[in-house]
C-alpha cells in the first residue's frame, strides 16, 4: 500500500502540469486570413518555425517562414515565437510563446503561451497545435 502511494506521488511530481493561456482581439476574425509568415529566430536550433508552417499548411492555409527581410508581399499574418528548452537527460521544450500580428498594420492580434515544465514533456508539434487551435477556432 505504501509502495503504491509513493509511486503515485512520484508520478504526480514528475509529470508536472501544462498550461495554455491565450488572448485574442475579439474584433479579429482569423477566418479571413489565408496567408501566414513565420519569423525565423536565429537562436532556434529545433525547427519550431517549420513546425508552425507545417501545422498551418495541414489546416489548408498558405504558410512560409524565414527572416523578416524576406517576407512575401501578400501575407496576412506574421507569427513570431519564443521557445524555451531545458535539458534533463534529454532536451525538451518547456515553454512556447507565440504572437500573431496583422502584416499590414503590425498590430498584435493574438498571443499565447504554452508551458509544460515537467520532464514528461509533450512533443513541440502538440504544443503548436494547441496554440493554433486557440487562434483559429
Secondary structure, 3 states (H helix, E strand, C coil): CHHHHHHHHHHHHHHCCEEEEEEECCCCCHHHCCEEEEECCCCCCCCHHHHHHHHHHHCCCEEEEECHHHCCCCCCEEEEEEEEEEECCCEEEEEEEEEEEECCCCCEEEEEEEEECCCCCCCHHHHHHHHHHHHHC
